[in-house]
């Protein structure tokens, strides 16, 4: 039986080699194959999840974007409708599992971008949102305040 010096025993235990002279077992910690800071895929996933969280946590308030050419009352109704639509979309997405929110919402209702291209009447019907008192003033506008009736009549001429 060979005796190892104190430094040799320490070296063998640090490298994960089991010393038969003692009854204790030393296991070294294995490091990751790629450090977290150098992995491009992990950085992309982290960046994507952080951007999604910031969008969900800090939605853009629609009051900041008044539509030119519309009076104050219509702008207020349009902003209120936008807030209702965003709240309803967030409420529906909250019901789905975290990793599948966008996919499941898109399968059921269509993408949020495609919904915003519809006129307000279609959006409110599609998302089952109650209409405001003076809803008739904005029912032919899309999410961004563009008149959808003029688009339809422009194609027929």
For each residue, the residues with C-beta under 8 A, 3 or more apart:
1: 21
2:
3: 21
4: 8 9 12 19 21
5: 8 9
6: 9 10
7: 10 11
8: 4 5 11 12
9: 4 5 6 12 13 19 21 22
10: 6 7 13 14
11: 7 8 14 15
12: 4 8 9 15 17 19
13: 9 10 17 19 26
14: 10 11 26 28
15: 11 12 28
16: 26 27 28
17: 12 13 26
18: 25 26
19: 4 9 12 13 22 24 26
20:
21: 1 3 4 9
22: 9 19
23:
24: 19
25: 18
26: 13 14 16 17 18 19
27: 16
28: 14 15 16
29:
30:
31: 35
32: 35 36
33:
34: 38 39
35: 31 32 38 39
36: 32 39 42
37:
38: 34 35
39: 34 35 36 42 43
40: 43 44
41: 44 45
42: 36 39 45 46
43: 39 40 46 47
44: 40 41 47 48
45: 41 42 48 49
46: 42 43 49 50
47: 43 44 50 51
48: 44 45 51 52
49: 45 46 52 53
50: 46 47 53 54
51: 47 48 54 55
52: 48 49 55 56
53: 49 50 56 57
54: 50 51 57 58
55: 51 52 58 59
56: 52 53 59 90
57: 53 54
58: 54 55
59: 55 56 86 90
60: 64
61: 64 83
62: 65 78 79 82 83 86
63: 66 79
64: 60 61
65: 62
66: 63 70 75 79
67: 70 75 78 144 145
68:
69:
70: 66 67 74 75 78 145
71: 74 75
72: 75 76
73: 76 77 134 137
74: 70 71 77 78 137 138 141
75: 66 67 70 71 72 78 79 145
76: 72 73 79 80
77: 73 74 80 81 132 134 135 137 138
78: 62 67 70 74 75 81 82 120 138 141 145
79: 62 63 66 75 76 82 83
80: 76 77 83 84 132
81: 77 78 84 85 120 123 124 132 135 138
82: 62 78 79 85 86 143
83: 61 62 79 80 86 87
84: 80 81 87 88 129
85: 81 82 88 89 115 116 123 124 127 129 143
86: 59 62 82 83 89 90
87: 83 84 90 91
88: 84 85 91 92 127 128 129
89: 85 86 92 93 105 112 115 127
90: 56 59 86 87 93 94
91: 87 88 94 95
92: 88 89 95 96 105 109 127
93: 89 90 96 101 102 105
94: 90 91 101
95: 91 92
96: 92 93 100 101 104 105
97: 100 101 104
98: 101
99:
100: 96 97 103 104
101: 93 94 96 97 98 104 105
102: 93 105 106
103: 100 106 107
104: 96 97 100 101 107 108
105: 89 92 93 96 101 102 108 109 112
106: 102 103 109 110 111
107: 103 104
108: 104 105
109: 92 105 106 115 126 127
110: 106 114 115 126
111: 106 114 115
112: 89 105 115 116
113: 116 117
114: 110 111 117 118
115: 85 89 109 110 111 112 118 123 126 127 143
116: 85 112 113 123 142 143 144
117: 113 114 142 143
118: 114 115 122 123 126 142 143 148
119: 122 123 139 140 141 142 148
120: 78 81 123 124 135 138 139 140 141 142 143
121: 124 125 135 139 140
122: 118 119 125 126
123: 81 85 115 116 118 119 120 126 127 129 143
124: 81 85 120 121 127 129 130 131 135
125: 121 122 128
126: 109 110 115 118 122 123
127: 85 88 89 92 109 115 123 124
128: 88 125
129: 84 85 88 123 124
130: 124
131: 124 135 139
132: 77 80 81 135
133:
134: 73 77 137
135: 77 81 120 121 124 131 132 138 139
136: 139
137: 73 74 77 134
138: 74 77 78 81 120 135 141
139: 119 120 121 131 135 136
140: 119 120 121 147 148 149
141: 74 78 119 120 138 145 146 147 148
142: 116 117 118 119 120 145 146 148
143: 82 85 115 116 117 118 120 123
144: 67 116
145: 67 70 75 78 141 142
146: 141 142 151
147: 140 141 150 151
148: 118 119 140 141 142 151 152
149: 140 152 153
150: 147 153 154
151: 146 147 148 154 155
152: 148 149 155 156
153: 149 150 156 157
154: 150 151 157
155: 151 152
156: 152 153
157: 153 154
